[in-house]
Amino acid sequence: MEKTIYLDYAATTPVDERVLQAMLPYFSHTFGNPSSIHQYGQKAENAIEAARETVAGVLKCRPDEIIFTSCGSESDNLALRGASLAMRAKKNANWILTSQAEHHAVSRTAGQMAELFGFEVEWLPVDEYGMVLPQTIAQAICHQTAIVSVMLANNEIGTINPISKISEICHEQGVLLHTDAVQAAAYLPVNVDALGVDLLSLGGHKFYGPKGVGALYVRKGTPLVPVQTGGGQEVGLRAGTQNVPYIVGFAEALRLTDLERKARAAQVKPMRDRIIGSVLENIPDAKLTGHPIERLPNHCSFVFKGVDGNFLLTLLDSAGFACSSGSACKTGNPEPSEVMRLMQLPLEWGLGSLRVTLGTASTAVDVEKFLARLPGLVEKARKLQ
Ligand SMILES: *Cc1c(COP(=O)(O)O)cnc(C)c1O
């Protein structure tokens, strides 16, 4: 049997061999608790502080502005919950502005802040490509806004948001801006000053680092209360003994990503364009979702009329291709995702989504194999429905 071709790099990436090698000594050789006073502790602490400097070097910020967390979702939670609670305490601001197309780690956190903690949420509309337009922010923002949260790039449809333009509006009003850069960081620069953000979330496993580790950039002076309380780790903003090997791996993966970002984008972009062109040309009733130009260089997403996306995924899997519907929906729930609903598609289109995302092991040969099979499988999915 032929090996399954992996086309789901937006869901997760394998750990880079160089990253793994950097991590290994910190499991059982240099194993100390970074908070301990003795040599063992100092060595572990040195490893974390070196990792923090590496991450700060990529983000072009100060090392003490980096908080290590357990994942991208936790970074989003800390940013939204921590900053909105702090801004309410500081100036009685009780509005959270966030887009309708955010990852659940942001949208469900905002939803809970409204339901249980007395905040108001304004769900900012997006355009037909899922993009948040700066004027939308300008219309909604006011002195009672605690925080604005808009993702840098969308995981389902690949659209890149104009964060630096949005940041100008936020800063004119003196309002904090958070961006979820978890999906974007593999391909877009995450220079926090160029983006103009106060808070930025990252997750290691989207750029060839390990799962279960993330980081939050917190601009110096940003009001933030910890979500996880306890010991004083991470300048008191995230209690818990740090996961030293994973933090080392996170930093090494981000460093390599930054070094190789342009080359990686140049590798995948022609394959992305080949897939998009071929699908739109050869499959009837197919549409691209997300922005045609302002999109991640490894990201293709489509809808097919009259297709059950989950059924298509199982057909693809049997044929040896690992793709996604874009919504990470495994529940068998035949509902279009929130993001698909925003695309304003007619009912017969909304369930037929397919996300194809490329990465370092993707080859033109694999892409051609995929393109040779996809039209037939879409036809089959239409007939068997
Ligand atoms: C993957 C992802 C997350 C969640 O990150 P985890 O590290 O898996 O918790 C959040 N936001 C976006 C945009 C993502 O793509």
The ligand as a MOL file (V3000), in Angstrom:
LIG
                    3D

  0  0  0     0  0            999 V3000
M  V30 BEGIN CTAB
M  V30 COUNTS 15 15 0 0 0
M  V30 BEGIN ATOM
M  V30 1 C -4.2170 25.7770 15.9830 0
M  V30 2 C -4.7610 27.1080 16.2950 0
M  V30 3 C -5.0490 27.4930 17.6150 0
M  V30 4 C -4.8900 26.5560 18.7710 0
M  V30 5 O -3.5570 26.2410 19.0340 0
M  V30 6 P -3.2070 24.9780 19.9730 0
M  V30 7 O -1.7390 25.0890 20.1820 0
M  V30 8 O -3.6120 23.7720 19.1750 0
M  V30 9 O -4.0030 25.1300 21.2050 0
M  V30 10 C -5.5220 28.7690 17.8380 0
M  V30 11 N -5.7140 29.6310 16.8290 0
M  V30 12 C -5.4420 29.3030 15.5540 0
M  V30 13 C -5.6630 30.3180 14.4840 0
M  V30 14 C -4.9720 28.0410 15.2320 0
M  V30 15 O -4.7160 27.7130 13.9590 0
M  V30 END ATOM
M  V30 BEGIN BOND
M  V30 1 1 1 2
M  V30 2 1 2 3
M  V30 3 2 2 14
M  V30 4 1 3 4
M  V30 5 2 3 10
M  V30 6 1 4 5
M  V30 7 1 5 6
M  V30 8 2 6 7
M  V30 9 1 6 8
M  V30 10 1 6 9
M  V30 11 1 10 11
M  V30 12 2 11 12
M  V30 13 1 12 13
M  V30 14 1 12 14
M  V30 15 1 14 15
M  V30 END BOND
M  V30 END CTAB
M  END
